[in-house]
């Protein structure tokens, strides 16, 4: 597992494009997925160090993907950052109870996200 590998999972093209751009600019190896099933396949294929995971997606939602990854001993060490348009405390608590390491509400500051990634992966 390379410390520079990041998977961005979101069905909103603008979010994927923004995160991919700012993270690649900082030298990270970024791959993307647009739904939960594709995310699981890519995680198993490349095992990123960190992933951004949207909650509301087709095929499998972010909570289901998070729970599946955290219950797999080979993948449970991936740092999962949940992205959500829902910013209620109950949403944050649900994400963390499913095994997410972080919860970021949309819209977010791309530069703030990059700063957080640097902290997490250093």
C-alpha positions in Angstrom: 0.0 0.0 0.0 1.5 3.3 -1.1 1.0 6.3 1.1 0.2 8.4 -1.9 -2.7 6.4 -3.2 -6.1 8.0 -2.7 -9.5 6.9 -4.0 -12.2 9.5 -4.6 -15.7 8.0 -4.7 -18.6 10.3 -5.6 -21.4 10.3 -8.2 -21.1 14.1 -8.6 -18.6 14.9 -11.4 -17.7 18.3 -10.0 -16.7 16.9 -6.6 -14.6 14.2 -8.3 -13.0 16.7 -10.6 -12.2 19.2 -7.9 -10.7 16.6 -5.4 -8.8 14.9 -8.2 -7.3 18.1 -9.4 -6.2 19.5 -6.0 -4.8 16.1 -4.8 -2.9 15.3 -8.1 -1.4 18.8 -7.9 0.0 17.9 -4.5 1.6 14.7 -5.9 -1.0 12.1 -4.8 -1.9 9.1 -6.9 -5.6 9.5 -7.3 -8.1 7.1 -8.8 -11.9 7.5 -8.9 -15.2 5.6 -8.8 -18.8 6.8 -9.3 -20.7 4.2 -7.3 -20.3 1.9 -4.3 -19.7 -1.3 -6.3 -17.0 0.3 -8.4 -15.4 1.7 -5.3 -15.2 -1.8 -3.7 -13.6 -3.2 -6.9 -11.0 -0.4 -7.0 -10.2 -0.7 -3.4 -9.5 -4.4 -3.7 -7.5 -3.8 -6.9 -5.2 -1.0 -5.7 -5.7 -0.7 -1.9 -5.4 3.0 -1.4 -4.2 4.5 1.8 -7.1 6.9 2.1 -10.5 7.3 0.4 -13.1 9.9 0.1 -16.5 8.3 0.1 -19.8 10.0 -0.7 -22.8 8.8 1.3 -25.6 9.0 -1.3 -24.5 7.0 -4.4 -26.0 4.4 -6.7 -25.6 0.6 -6.3 -24.2 0.8 -2.8 -24.2 3.8 -0.5 -21.2 5.1 1.3 -22.3 3.7 4.6 -22.5 0.1 3.1 -19.1 0.5 1.4 -17.6 1.8 4.7 -19.0 -1.0 6.7 -17.9 -3.7 4.2 -14.3 -2.3 4.1 -14.0 -2.0 7.9 -15.2 -5.6 8.4 -12.5 -6.9 6.0 -9.3 -7.4 8.0 -7.2 -6.9 4.8 -8.8 -3.5 4.1 -9.9 -2.2 7.5 -6.8 0.0 7.8 -7.8 2.3 4.9 -8.6 5.7 6.2 -12.1 6.6 5.2 -13.4 10.1 4.9 -17.1 10.3 4.4 -18.4 13.2 2.3 -22.0 14.2 2.8 -24.4 17.0 1.9 -26.2 16.1 5.1 -24.5 17.9 8.0 -26.6 16.8 11.0 -24.9 15.4 14.0 -26.9 12.1 13.5 -25.3 11.7 10.0 -21.8 12.2 11.5 -22.5 9.8 14.3 -23.8 7.2 11.8 -20.8 7.5 9.6 -18.4 7.1 12.5 -20.3 4.2 13.9 -20.0 2.4 10.5 -16.2 2.8 10.9 -15.5 6.0 9.0 -12.4 7.9 10.3 -13.6 11.4 9.3 -16.8 13.2 8.2 -16.7 16.2 6.0 -19.8 18.2 5.0 -20.3 19.4 1.5 -19.6 22.0 0.3 -16.0 21.9 1.5 -12.8 23.8 1.0 -10.6 21.9 -1.4 -7.5 23.5 0.1 -8.7 22.5 3.6 -9.2 19.0 2.4 -5.6 18.9 1.0 -4.3 20.1 4.3 -6.2 17.4 6.2 -4.9 14.7 3.8 -1.3 15.9 4.4 -1.9 15.6 8.2 -3.5 12.2 7.9 -0.9 10.7 5.6 2.3 12.2 7.2 
